[in-house]
Amino acid sequence: MNNLKRLAVYCGSAPGTDPDFADATRATAAAMVSNGVELVYGGGRLGLMGLVADSVLELGGKVYGVIPDALVDLEVAHTGVTELYRVPNMHERKAKMTDLADAFIALPGGIGTFDELFEAWSWNALGYHAKPFCLLNVAGFWDGMIHFIDHATDSGFLSQSRRKQLLVAQTPDEALNLLDEAAGRATQGMVW
């Protein structure tokens, strides 16, 4: 990886119902560590969040967690990470993760994952950062959202330039390669 040193992973604080979700999370951790990419994530011990952190740590990688004070007990803050940042609220969590990471990947998750992904995309589109983002489409998890994003584009609410920002990968290695290439091509400024 030439442009990707730290990757923010957005994913569920629950494990989900499909064993493929956990398998893909472990595979993402393995791909990151084998490519020397450090993890930035939401700082919890539960669900896919805890699994990605534990997997990276077990493989000898570095993990940077960012967790809001209100979620320290609810998401059971992971105290075994390389560094854990406690922040006052979700806005500061997302801002800190953005500052720490070179790119973003969304694994299966719920409303928090959606929020993080769409805020990273909005900030990129508005020129606040030029960091790329990718969906890891595990077992077709993101198919419905991809279809909706295409519908929004066809309906005139997303330009083709903005639509092209949303990278989609089927494997962790493909995702890392797409993100590394996109980070190398990134230029600061709004995307209309």
N, C-alpha and C positions, 0 to 999 in steps of 0.2 A: 504494500500500500504506500503510495507516494504522498497522498493528500489527506489520508484518513488516519488519525492517531487516536481519537476518542469518538466513540459512537454512543449517542443517546438511544436507548431502547425503551420504547413505549410498549407496555403490555399489561395484561390483567393482574389485579391483586387476587384473582380467583384462578383456579387451574383450568376452568372450562370443562366441557364434557367429552371432548375428543382426545384420546391419547396422543394423536399427532401433534397437538399443540405443545405438549411437554417435550416430545421428541424434537420438534423444530426449535424449541427454546434452547435445549441442550446443544443442538447442532449449531445454532447461532453463536453460543458461547465458545464452542470449539473452533469455529471459523475465525472468530475475533481473536482469540488467544494465539492461534497458529499464524495469524497475520500481524501480530503485535499491536492489535487495536484494543484500547482500554474501554471499559464500560462506564457509562453515565446512566443512571436510572433513578427511579422514584424512591429508593431508600428503604423499602419494606422487605419483610421476610416471608410474606404470604404469596400464594399463587405463583403465576409465571414470573412475577417480579422477583420473588425470593429464589426461584429456581435459576433464573439467569445469573443472579449475583453469586449464588452458591457454586454454580457450574464454572463460572469464570475464575472464582477464587480457587476451587479444587484443581483447576488446570494451571494455576500459577499466575493468572492475570491480575490486573489492578481494577478495582471497583470503586466508583465515586457515587455515593447515594445522596439524594436531595429530598428531604421530607419536611412537610409543614408541621408545626407544633401540634396542630389539632389531630394529625394522623399518626403521631408517634406511637400511641397506644393502639389505635384502631388497626393500622397496618402492621403493627409490631415492628418498630424500627430495627433495622439490621445493624447491630453494633459490631459485627465482625468484618466490615468492609474496610478498604484502604483508607477512605475518608468519608465521614458522614456529615453533611451540612444540614443543620436545622434552620428552617426559614419560617417567617411568621404566617405565610399564606400560600395558596396555590399559584397566584400570580408570580410571586417571588420564586417559587419552585421552578416554574417553567422558564423564567428569565435566567435563573442560575444554571439550569440544565442547558439552555441555549448557549450561555457563555462558555460552559465547560466543553461542549461537544463541537465536532467538526461536521457532523451529519446526524440524521435521525432515521430510525427504522421503527415501523409499527408492526408488532406481532399481534395475534388475537388479543382482544381486550374489550372493555366496556366503555362507558361514558367518559371516564378519565382519559383513556387512550385516545378516544375520538377528539376530545377537547385538546389534548396535547398536540396531536397531529395537525388539526386544523389551525391551531394558533401558530405553530411553526410554519405552516403554509402561508397563512395570512401575513405574518411578519416578513417572510421571504418575498411575497408578492409586493408588499409595500416598501421593500428595500431596507428594512431594519437589519437584515442579515442576508447572506447569499449562500446559506448552507442547504444542501440537498436533503431530500427525504424520500423514503421508499416504504411501500407496503410489502411485507413478506406474506404472500397469499397462501397460507398454510391450509391445505385441504379445502381450498375455495372459500375460505372465511370471508375474504374481502370482495368476492364477486358482486354481491348486491350493491355495495357502495361504489365499486368501479362503474357498474351500470348506471347508478344514479349520477355520478360525476359526469359520465358521458352524456346523460340526459340533460344535465344542467348546461353542459357545453353546447349541445345541439339546440337548446332553448335560448341561447344567446346570453347566458349569465356568466360564463367562463370563456375567456379567449382561448384559442388554440395554444398560445404561448403559456398561459397559466396551466392549462390541462397537461401540457407536456412536462411540467414540473413534477407531477406525481408519478414517480417511478414505481414499477411493480415487478417483483421478482418471485420466482417459485422456490428458490433455494437460498440459504444463507450466503454461499459463495457468490452466487449471481448478484445478490443484493449488495454485498461488500464491493464487488467490482463496479457495479453501476454507480454506487455512491462515491467511490474513489474517483472514477472518471468524471462524474458530474461536479465534484468538488474542485477538480483541476480546471474545469471550464467555467466555473462560476464567476460572475461579475456582479459587483455591487450595483444596486439600482432597482427601481420599480419594474415589475413585469406586467405589462398591460395585455 
